């Protein structure tokens, strides 16, 4: 019988609309050996009142902290990861709904590896729902053209990644590798997935374990990103400080010659200073970008259009 502890970490900010639905889905998990540690980033709505109501009902399950100054999403998650002291850590978003077997499937996968000094990361597919909770797509992976080889795939994680933070469950060995976050980090799940791909082992669960709510107020992956025209498209990863994050990555971790070649090629794309034919060739040479010919042709058009 599996009996390991999990800390579920939840960063909240003005999340009153969907928060109760999320908390109910966590408390109804088939796997019960968890605690929920919440850090509120100075919400101005009823978020804190909702959290305190649930804490009063589940005093042994829920811990609440409130920031004295606003940290933002990434720093708030960094604080929560630092606080997590159990064998496994699960990340959580405030407006999703967890399937009842989410934690159980994660633990069954992770417990197959007993070497606790090896970083381990579990993630899964998601169902996409709209603001009303209606299903938009039964597979986030298929809709976005994500595929995950079982073996280490460093170029995938450098670029398109697709490992969503709200599906992540990882161990203390990975926690120790990812902290502290780079100063200019904008997407925390990208950093966690990249470090694990280099240093640890990834478990990709191809069935959805979360209803992922996508709407205009999402921090990332909002529908509006799908509507860009060729003339105003922002090339993927160009405006999220990924180059400076990768510079920290190169300084902090030992990369073999092959890995250095891959990361330098991706940084060439981010700098966008070399010959465009070379840069376009990177689309087909490495797995930095989403699958699908239509997407790649649109990306090529945007690269040709873009001025250096």
N, C-alpha and C positions, 0 to 999 in steps of 0.2 A: 504493500500500500504506500502510495506517495504521500509524504507529509512534510514538504518543504514550504517555507514561508515566502510570500511575495509582498512587496510594497507596490501598491498602485499609486502613482503620483499624478496629481491633477492640478494644473495651473489655471486659475479662474480669473476672469475679468468681465464684468457685466454680462454674465451668462444665464440670467434668470429664466429666459424663455424655454430652454431645453434641458436645464440642469437636473430637474427631478427625474425626467425620463432616463437620462444617463445614469444617475445614482441608483435608480431602481434596477436597471439592467446589470449593474455591477453587483449589487447586493443579492441578486438572483442567480449568481454564477453557481454552476455545479461544483466547482472547486472552491472550498471555503477558507483555505489557509492564507488569508490575505488581510492587510490593513490598507486603508486609503489615507494618504497624506496629501493635504490640500494646502496650497499657498495662494491666497487671493491678492491680486495686484491693485488694491484700493478701488474696488468696484463701487460705483455710485448708484446701482440699482438694488434689487432685493437679493442679490446673490448670497451675501453673507448671512442674511436671515434664513434662507433656504438651507445653507450649509449647517448652520447652528441647529436648525430643526432636526435634520438628519443625525447630527452628532448626538443630540439628546436621546434619540431613539436607539442609536448604535454606538454607545460610548466606547466599546472595546474594539470598534472597527475603524473609527474616523478620527483623525487628528487635523486640526485647522491652524494655519498660521496666516497672519496678514502682514504684508510688507509695510514698512514705515515710509518708504518712498517707492514710486512706481519703477519697476525693473524692466518691463516689457517681457514678451513671451519667452525669448531664448534665455535671458538671465534668470527668469523665474523657474524655468525647467532646470537650469544648471543648479540653482539653489536646492530644488527638490531632489535632484539626483544625489547631491552631496549629503542630504539628510537621510537618504534611504540606506538602511543598515541590514536588510534581509538578504537571503541568498540570491533572490531574483527581484528584478525591478520591471514594472510594466508602466508604459507611458499611456496617458489618457487625455483626450480632448473633451471639452465641456459640452459639445453639442451632438455627440455621436450616440449610438445605441449598440451595446455589446450583445452578441449572441451568447446564450447561456453556457456554451461549451468553449468559449474563447480561452480562458485560463487553463482549463483542463487539457486542451489540445497543445497549448504552449508547453506546459509542464511535462507532458508525456514525451514531447520531442526533446526538450532540453535535458531531461533526466537520463536519456540514452547515453549521454556523455558524462562520465564521472570525474574527468580531470578538471578539478575546480580552478586550476591555474590557467586554463585556456579560455580566452574570451569566447562567449557564445551569444548568438543573437537569433531569436525567433521573430518572424513576421509573417503576415498572411495577406490574402486578397481581401477586398472589401466590396460590399454592395453600395452603390451610390444612390442616395435618396435626396429629394429636394427639401425645401423648407417645411413642407407639410408632411414629410415622412414617406412620400410616395416613391416607389422604386423607379429610378431613371436608368440604371444599368445593373445587371446582376454580377458584373465583374469589372472592377476598376482596372485590373491588369489588362484585360482585353480591350477595354475602351481606350486606354492610353498607349497600347502597344508595348507593354512591358513583358519581358520574359527573363527568367532567372536560371541560368545554368547551375547545376548542383555544385560544380567545382568553383573554386575561387575565380572571380571575374572582375578584376580591378578596374578595367576601362568602363564597365557598366556603372560602377559606383562613382567613378569620377564625374560622369556626365549625367545620364538620365536617372540613375539610381532606382527610383520607384519604391524604395523601402519606406513605407509610411510610418511616421513616429507613433501614431495612435494605434498601430498594431504591434509595436515592438515589445518584446519581453527579453531581457538580457541579464547576465550575471554580474557579480561583483568584480570579476576579473576584467570585464569590458568597461565597467564604471571607472576603474582605476586607470585605464588607458585613455579614456575620452576627456577626463577632467585634467586641468581646467579647459573650458571652451576657448577657442581663438577669440580675440577681442572683437573682430569685425564680423563674427559669424551671424548670419541672418536666418539660416535654416538648420536647426539643431539636429533633426533626424538625418540630414545629409552627412554631417560630421560623424555621427555615431555609426552609421552604416559603412562609411568609408574606412574608418579606423578598424572596424571589425573585419572588413573584407581583407585588409592587410594583415591583421594580427590574430584573427580568430576564425571561427566557423559559423556559417550562416545556415539557418533552417528556413526554407521558404515553404509555407503551407498554401497550397493553391486554391483552397476553398475559402470563401469569405467568412470572416468571423466578426465583422463589424458592419453596421449600417452607417456609412460615412455621409454626413449631411453637407452637401455642397450648395452654397448660396452666395450672394454678392458680398457678404461680410466675412467670408472665410479669409484667413490670413494668407493662404496659398490655395492653388488649384481651383480658384473660382471659375465659373463658366465664362466670365468675360475674357479670360486668356485664350479661349477657343475662337474668338471673333476678330482677331487682328487681321487686317489686310496686309498685302505684300509691302505697301508703301510705308506702313507705320509699325511693322512688326519689330519687336525687340529680339535680337538673336538670343537663343537660350543661354542662360547663365551669365550674361554679360553685365547685368546691373545688380548683382547680389554679392559683390565682393568675393567671389569665389577664388580669384587669383591670389588675393592676400591670404585667404584661408589655406590655400594649398602651399603657399610659401611657409606657413607655420607647420603644416603637415610634413613637408620635406625636412624641416629643421628638427622636428620632434621624433621622427621615426626613421628607422634604417630601411632604405629601399635598395633592392638589388638592381643591377644594370638594366634589366628588362623593364622593371617597374619605373625606373627613372626616365627611360625613353618614352613610355606611355604618358607619364605625368607631364613631361616637357612638351609632348605633342599637344596635349590638351591645353596647356598654358599658352602655346602658340595660337591656338584657336581663340582663347580668351583675350590675348593681346591684339590679335587681328592685324598684325603688321607685316606678315610674310605674304608671298605670292598667293593670289586667290585660288589658283589651280591646286596648289599644295594644300591650302586650307579646305577646299571642297573635297579633296581626296581623303581627308581625315574622316569624312562622313562614312566612307565605305571601308576604310582601313581598320577603324576601331569601332567599338560599340558605345560611343559616347552619347548617341542620339537615339530617340525612339525608333522602333521598328515601323515598317510600312513605307512603301514607295511614295505614296501621296505626300506624306509628311516630309520625306527626304527631298522630294522635288521642290516643295514649298521652301524648305530651308536653303536649298541651293539657290533658288531665285532671290531669297532675302540676302544671302551672302554676296551674290553678284551685284545686287542693288546697293548694298551698304557701302558707304564711303569709308576709307581708312582714316 
